[in-house]
Amino acid sequence: MDEDQDPYRILKLRAEILELGSAIRQLQREGLDDAAAQLLIARKRAQLDVLVKTGSAGSRLNITDIRRS
């Protein structure tokens, strides 16, 4: 894994997680099934966690922990 790409990948994952969170809230408001979105957001959070913990990018960026709201 190229360390130069880590900051970009971290920021991209954070944006995707925020987008998924918004989609989940909308699905819940409309009373629709959000299981697939919940699974996808869990996977994205795991990917983010791995990138931040294993890469040195976590120390270069001020990465805020994204929690389920």
Secondary structure, 3 states (H helix, E strand, C coil): CCHHHHHHHHHHHHHHHHHHHHHHHHHHHCCCCCHHHHHHHHHHHHHHHHHHHHCCHHHHCCCCCCCCC
